């Protein structure tokens, strides 16, 4: 493979995690918080796929790729549940500001 080496991919992945963590900690909009979580999860997918390419056996590479597919499926369900929460919060409170969601009962 040409292009980035292991250090470059780990740096890229660490940068994505840092951007995701920064987004989760600083944003008040619930949708932007969900996007930040997705960015951090994509860093894990990037690591799984990259290191699966250098696996010593084909079955180990397949395990890394299948873990990445499972993580993408988990991310899709997280988005669906998160958007359902956003819709319920918007319907009940009239806003999607995270600071307004102080009660579990809507």
N, C-alpha and C positions, 0 to 999 in steps of 0.2 A: 504494500500500500504506500502511496506517496502522499505527501501533505503533512498534516500534523502528526507529531509523535505522541507517545504516552503522556509526556508532561504537558503538551499542548491540549490534549483532550481532557486531562484532569484539571487543567487551569480553566478551560472553557466550562467544564461541568461545575467546578467550584464557583466560577463567576455567575453561572445561572442560578445556583443555589443561593448565592449572596443577593442577587437581584430579587429572587423570589422571597427570601426572608425579609429584605428591606421593604418590599411591597406589602407583605402581610403586616409588618409592624407599623407602617406609616400611613396606610390608606384607610379612609373612613368609609368609602363606598364598598358595599359588599361584593359587587361584581368584580371590582378591581382586586379585591382580596382573593377571590376565586381564581382570577387570571394569574396572580402571583403564585398561588399554590400549584397551578398547572405548570408554570415555568420551572419551579423546583422539582416537580415530578418528571418533567422532560429531561432534566439533568441526570436523573437516575436511569431513564431509558437510554440516554446517550451512552452512559457507562456500560450498561448491559450489552448493548449492541456492539460497541467498540471492542470490549474485551472478549466477546464471543468470537470475534474474527481471529483472535490469537489463542484460542483454546487449544490445549494439547491433543484432545480427541474430538472427533465430530459430535459425539453425544454431549460433551461439555459445552460446545458451541451452540448446540440446539437447545440446551437448558437455558443458556443466557438469552437466546432469542425468544424462547417461549416465556421466560420471565418478563421480558420487555413487552410482549403482546398482552400478558396478563395485566401488567401495569397500565398499559394504554386502555384496556377495558375497565380497570378500576377508575382511571381518570374520567372516562366517559360517564360512569355511574355517579361519580362525585359531582360532576357538572350538573347532571340531571337533578340530583337531590338538592344541590346548592341553589339551582335556579328555582326549584319548587319552594325553597325557604325564602328566596328573594321575593317571589310572587306573593307568598303568604304575608311576609313582612310589609310589602308595599300595600297590600290590600288592608291590612289591619292598622298600620301606623301612617301610611301615606308617604313614606320615605324608605330608602334603602340604605340609610346611614347606619353603620355598625354601632355607633354610640347610642342610637335610639333603641336598639334591641337589648334592653336590660332585663326583660322578663322572659321566662320560658313559655309562658302561656300567652298566645296572641289573642 
